């Protein structure tokens, strides 16, 4: 399978703070990668660079054959292929669930309204909440809102899904319902990069798990080796802390 993402010698600074240090990473089409590590290790910054939500100062990122640059047309094209689900759901509170989903397809991608509505209802069915289409975000639970956010991210038929700690703002009983949707996406062959501390999810679906610390990729491996034979002391300590 071909590489759908190629990252070479990526460096990112915020002022004097060196947030990403010489990151090299290739992602194959259909691969599911979980990125973990302590707070402030650069995980979210890395996936935000892939979507060009964060600009980087050195190195290069190629997504599905397109090299990221300040070219507005290329960025618009990229955003239709790469969707992102955030920690906080970022739904428009004054719009119904259905209107939240149809907004971008109609106004950004110029889809006919009925086509956008039909597809949005199909996506809500896919994430198990079609019956909530006419409600507003504040009438839904956190888990339901995050499932709406996933459906909205799928509305542009992306090739790649990025998840930035999608369950960390949820109550424990709501986490499973969101992870279930993500597991189904993984089964369908979607290319996914997921920043998460949900290690059960990582064991279940990840092709590869990446451990980051202080802006660097410290270690990466298949789940079995990652959990059972960590090579670095930093990863061993992290797993002891997170798994107990």
N, C-alpha and C positions, 0 to 999 in steps of 0.2 A: 504494500500500500504506500501511496505517496505521502510526503510530508505536506500537511495543510498549513502548519505554522512552523516557521524557522526563525529562531532568535539567535543572533550572533553578537557577542561582546557587548551586551546591553549595559549601559550605565545611566543612572538617573540621580540627579542631585536636587535637593530643596535648599537653596542657598549653599551653606557650607556642609550640610548634612548629606552624606553619600548613601542614598536610599537603596540603590541597586548596584551591585559591584560585579561587573563582567559576567553577566548571565548568558549562558549558552543552553539552548533547549530546542529540540525538534519534537513536533507532535504529529503523529500520523492520523490520517483520515479515520474517523470512527473510534479513535483512542479516548479512553476516559482516564483523566489524570486528576488526582487529589493532591492539593498543595496544603501542607500544614507547617506549623512552626510557632514559636512564641509571638506574643503581641509585638508589633513594631519590626518584624523580621523582613518586611518587604513583599509579603504575599499578595496583598490587595493591590499594591502599587504595580506589581508585575502584570496582573491580569488587566488592570486599567490601562496599561501601556499597550496591550494587545488590541484593545478597542480604541486606542488613541484618545481616551479620556484624560490621560496624562501624557504630556510630551516628554521625550527623553533626549538627553544631550549627546550621547555617543552610542555607536553600535547600530544594528539594523534589525527590523522585524519585517518578515515577509509573510503575508496571510493570503493563502490560496493564490499564490503567484503575484500578488500586488505588494510592492514595497511601501511601507507607511511613510508618508511625508506630509507636508502642509498643504498638499493639493486638495482643495475642498471637494472636487468632484470624486477623487479617489476615496476620500474619507466617507462621503455619503454612500458610495458603493460598498465600502467595507461595512458600514453600520447596518446595511440590509442583510449582510451575510453573517455578521457576528452580533449576537444579542446577549444582553447582560441582565442578570437578576441580582438585585442588591440586598443588603442586610435589612434595610427599611424599605417598605414595599413601593414607595414613590408613586402611589396611585393618586389621581386627581380627585379630591374629596367631593367636589361639586358635580361630578359626572357619575352616571350609573356605571355598573360593572361593564355592561355591553359597550357603552360609549367610551370607556377607558380603553377597551380593546380595539375599537374601530377607528379611533382618532388618527393614529399614524398611517394605517393602510389607506384611509380616504384622503387625508390632507397632505401626507408626505409622498405616498406611493401612488396616489391618484387612482385608487381602485374604485369601481362603481360601488355605491353605497350598499346595495343589496348583496353583492358578492362579499363585501367586507363583513356584513352582518352574518351571513350564512357561515363564513369561515370562523368568525369569532364564536358563534354558538357551538360549532364543532369542537373548537379548542376548549371551551368551557366544559363540554361533555367529556373531553379527553382527560381533563384534570378533576373531573367528578363534581362540578358545581354549576352545571347548566341551569339548574333551578334558581340560582342566585343572580341571574343576568340583569334583572330590573332593579336590584337593590343598589344601595350606595356603600362605599367602602366601610364607613363607620357602623354599618349594620352587620358586618361580617366579623368572624373571629380572626385572630392573627394568622392562623394556619390557612384559612380560606383566602385571606388577602394575599398571602404569599403564593398560593396556587393561582390566583388571578394574575399576579405579576409574572408567573411562569408562562401562563397562557398568552399574556400580552407579548412576552419576549418571543414566543413562537409565531406570532402573527405575521412576521415578515419572512417566514419559511427560512430561517437561518441555517447555515451549514455548521456553525460553531455556537455553543452556549457557554457563557462564562457565569459562574456563580460565586458571589462574594459573601461568604458566611451567611447563606440564605436562611439558616435556622437559629442564628444566635440571638435574634430579638424575640423568639417565640417561647411561650410557656412549654414545659417539658411534654405535656400531653399532646401538644400540637405539632411537635417536631416530626413524629412518625408519618403523619399524613402528607407532609411536604416531601420527606425523603422517599416515600412510596412513589410519588409522581416522578421524582428524579431517577429512581430505579427503573421505572417503565421507559423513560426517555433513553436511558443507557441501553436497555434491551433492544431498542429500535435502531441502534447504531449511530446515534447522534454523537458528534465530537464534543466532548465536555471537559472543561477545566474548572475545578471546584475548589475554592478555598474553604476549608471546613475543619472543625475539630471532631466531627462525627466519625469516629474510627470504625464503628460497626458498618457504616455505609461504605467507608473506604475499603474494608476487607471484602465486602460483598460485591462491589461493582468495579473498583479501580483496576485498570491494567497496570498502572504505575503510580506510586506515591512519591512525592517530592517533599523533602524536609528543608526548610529555609531558616536561616538565622543570620542576623546582622547584614541583611541585604545580599546574601549569597546562597546558592544551592549547595548545601552541605552533603546531602546524600539522596539518592533516588534508587528505587528498586521495585520489583513486583511485591504485592502485599505480603506473601508468605515470608520472603526473605527480609522485607522491611521490618516486620514485627518480630520475627523469631531470631534473626541474625543481624541486628544493627551493627554497622561497622564503626561508627564514630561514637565517642563518649557523649557528645552533645545530644545525639539522637537517643542514645540509651537513657540519659537523664530525662529527656522530654517525654519519652514513652512511659517511664516510671511515674512521672508526675501526672500524665493525662489518663493513664490506664489504672493507676493506683496499685 
